[in-house]
């Protein structure tokens, strides 16, 4: 760690980049298009934007405020603000969720490493057809040694950065690389939307068909907003706890939310127009979606192999700046609350997450029942993602809104956010959203889904 008693971000820009680094990752480039594809397209995109603005933004502010006000990890933060008591379990839920998400996040990030190597090694060089790419992808993820090794390499990299502490590791990595990722993404979008036949995909992505919307779709949109913005498990509480007194949370949060949303929207714009121009690919492809579509797009760009390698490398780094925040939450908990050293916390938790990720790594062809879980029919990775990303984060967000709105106090949060210097109306909006709209909206959707699954 850099300073005593707690590492601090080097500058405000450094914090924004690190928080954006946490937010921007596989959630934008991998999970967003996957969920859009499965949930029917443009109507989902609109719902998602609504969730980001009305739920994501206020909850991000609330998390950052809790973090900076307490200078603690999520468990300690809830305990400090509520004077002990049961609220600390909301923090504990976040700690568990961090490990849960990290376990399979690392598996998908491992596929990204594989793709980088494919591109560098020229596997996609010989004019791939969709069939060829699909086969190559399947071969990669169904090979147990390969899937485990790549998962292991990524987890090890995450552990190394988190060991470096706040300023040394996390901030430095985030600073340099995000703009380059954006540049390659723009290039991909350009190629994708100019492919002959791109209009079909554009329509799917941009022209909403509300007949496809159900409570389940709204739930997906909410879960995706939490996942993509790194909310609902205390990652932003933890990052906020490394903030110095001076910085103004309002502006920082706006930057992070805008950057994250822009990258997700661009990723969709890169995938869907291209997708529909390749016969045999379906938008509901699932977790493999970007991996079967993107090599085909790169193939249609001069120098595509180089751009492809660059893209997957940067996606990998974006994933790393996210995975470190997933690991940092439980690590900060063990350091603050249990007096562990950083080294011990990182080694124990990283190993745990690796082991927990093994069934996700093997659940794509290597082991049959993990690929299609008996009785549910989805892969182990899909099941983990549903439990942790969709439900855990959303429940965490609900409890957090209730805590800030009704227990800690919306005024205390506002004072921390420093809305004093922002237009008054923002403070009003914040009160309304955190006390009423966020908890109500989340609770109603959760309830509705529970009831309908009981009835079904
Ligand atoms: N937001 C990250 C991404 O989009 C994932 C993440 C979720 C990170 C929750 C931290 C907490 O890739």
Boltz pocket constraint, residues with backbone or C-beta under 6 A from the ligand:
constraints:
  - pocket:
      binder: B
      contacts: [[A, 22], [A, 23], [A, 24], [A, 25], [A, 26], [A, 27], [A, 28], [A, 101], [A, 226], [A, 227], [A, 228], [A, 229], [A, 230], [A, 231], [A, 233], [A, 235], [A, 318], [A, 319], [A, 322], [A, 323], [A, 325], [A, 326]]
      max_distance: 6.0
